[in-house]
Amino acid sequence: MKRTRALLCVPVAVTLIALTACAPSNGGSGAGGSGADGDSVALVVAQGGLGDQSYNDLANEGFTRAVADAGLTSSTIESEDIVGQGEQLLRRAGQAGINLVVDLEFSHNEVIGKVASDFPESDWVIFNAESAGDNVASVLFQEQEGSYLAGALAAMQTTNTSDPKINADKKLGVIGGASSVGIDKFLVGFIQGAQAIDPEIEVLTAYSNDFADPAKGQQLAQAMFEQGADIVYAVAGGTGAGVIQAAQDANHYAIGVDDNQDGQAPGFVLTSVLKRADLAVESVIGDYARGEFPGGKTITFGLKEDAVGLTDFEFTKDAIAPESLAKIDELTAGIVSGEITVWNVVTDGYPDFFPGK
């Protein structure tokens, strides 16, 4: 699927000085200040970069819509070493007079607070982490809720042996891009959902340690399929493309993440766990443009806000039993009402059922 990119002011090779030329230094709004028409806003792209057909691309879609609606000047910041160069990139954005910096890279949670305190006339947003500062807004998703639903669905499907893509083993797999609480939220939720359906379900886990390596994702998924898994959930950005390819090659299923990836291999992606980064980016930029920037606050998006969840099974609905779909609706209602509590490793630590923790 082809994606439309916003202006790439800091290319992959990282020419930092280009950022200054891309956005006018017209003064910031400050903590909670009003966003003026023509103000400048920058999107800091996370690991995996644009073109991942996942988290970054989806967030960029929301960014593109939001800046157009608000009449803001926009720029996009990418780097091959977005983690190591985080503070340098953010400081350059502050020095360039960017009014609002939206940072998708969770590992910047400590440095963004330091940089924001040095550039109080700018507003800053960190995704998937929390940071302190009156001019910093934090955005968190309840990814574990969508992952719980995916785990439950996978557990029901892996025993549906009338499906030719399913084997006799009650075994699933999940591949994370990195071992971190931000990624492990997905993994733990998936395992909890699967075991809520059937405690005997085994879930294989692995990490690619890369968000832009489809070959590694394919290799890890192939190994899981060879061990008896028939459904593998990919939580690894662009690396997940390899997991989807491996599922197609093995005549099994993958589960996509963040964006709707069902169409990447129709019929071989059981569902995708949506994480509407586009809606969150639009929301925070819209707040800024209205002069309601939520500085000093943490904003949470979950099932209740329709910001996480599963796709509509466009290519796999006929393979899923109606009672399984009904059960997913029941579980969704239970999570939204609070009847079902999904484990959140960020606030609850690691459960005993998570391997290696």
HUWOZI-V441897 format. One line per field, one symbol per residue. ss: DSSP state (@ for helix, = for strand, . for the rest). phi: phi as a letter, one per 40 degrees, with the letter a starting at -180 (. if undefined). A space follows every 50 residues. Layout:
BEGIN
ss->???
phi->???
END
This chain:
BEGIN
ss->.......===......@@@@@@.................=====...... ....@@@@@@@@@@@@@@@@..=====........@@@@@@@@@@....= ===..@@@@@@@@@@@@@....=====........======.@@@@@@@@ @@@@@@@.............======....@@@@@@@@@@@@@@@@@... .======......@@@@@@@@@@@@@....=====.@@@@@@@@@@@@@@ ..======...@@@@...=======.@@@@@@@@@@@@@........=== =......===......@@@..@@@@@@@@@@@@@@@@.......@@@@.. .......
phi->.cbcccdccbcdcgccccdcccbccbgccgcgccccdgdbbbbcccdhgc gcfadcccccccccccccccgccbabbbacbccccdccccccccccgccb bbbcccccccccccccccbccbbbbbcgabacicbbbbbbbcdccccdcc ccccccccbccccccbbcccabaabccacaccccdccccccccccccacc cbbcbabcfababdcccccccdccccchcbbbcbbafcccdccccccccc fbbbbcagccbdccadgbbdabccbcccccccccccddccgbdcdgbbbb bacccfbbibccfdbbdccbcdcccccccccdcccccgcbbccbccbbgc cccccgb
END
